[in-house]
């Protein structure tokens, strides 16, 4: 009887640990968010200093703005297939923030429907 109890206890503990590991790897974003966006959020949250991700409508398509506050306020704008549209995360361009690269594009004027989909 004691052996059966120990086996059941080990199974329960293993299941609880498995659930915790799975829950920790989940990215909480709105349903319908493309899988590559989910993956990028997960990776950038671990390896970069990702702060937030916004979805916009830009030229009739959903685009995603990744905001990295360090070292000097960098941004990356990608489409629903994770193709780069605008990127200020390069070392030489990192300090451009909303100036420079982003100001040379019509994104600021033509974006609409801002929605925060993820933040720390």
Phi, psi and omega in degrees: 000318180294324178296318180295319178299317179296320178295314179297319179298316179296320179296315180297314179298317178299316179296319178297314178298319179297316179297318179297315180298315180296317181294325180290334181269358182279137176258120184272095178229162181301148177300141181095354176292130182304146183298325180292330177291316176302314181297317180295320177300313181299312182293314183289333176292328180277312191263338179237178182261055180299131181254317182200163178225129179244143172256135176232162166261128181220116182056039176082007181231154174283132175230160186233126179257114178266126184250121179243107185285347181238149003280332186224029178081081183249157182222152174220126180248122182230158178272183184292350177254012180067027172275134181290131175257309176220145183212120175249017185272357176292152184304316183286337185254001190296330183276000184288336179048231180277354175274197175053241187305313183291324181287340179275001181242158181275009181303315184299320182280329188257359179284154177205172176055054178295131177218122174288121180252343178201142171206159179294000000 
